[in-house]
């Protein structure tokens, strides 16, 4: 029997654009628009005017882990 030793796992956060429509915004109590959604399905930041703006803001250095809520 061979032991493999300690395995390290690296987590990689990823974000996808998600549109919150008028009905969803009323249910969630947030403005409608584009938000970034993480791998757990949680909204992270927004609203933004477009999906490309979502990704551009998250990809800027120092912003990936810092939510930006613009209520």
VENNOR-V622453 format. One line per field, one symbol per residue. phi: phi as a letter, one per 30 degrees, with the letter a starting at -180 (. if undefined). Layout:
BEGIN
phi: ???
END
This chain:
BEGIN
phi: .cddidcccccbdbbbdbccddddddddibddkcbccddcicdcakdbdadddeddddddeiceccdbccd
END
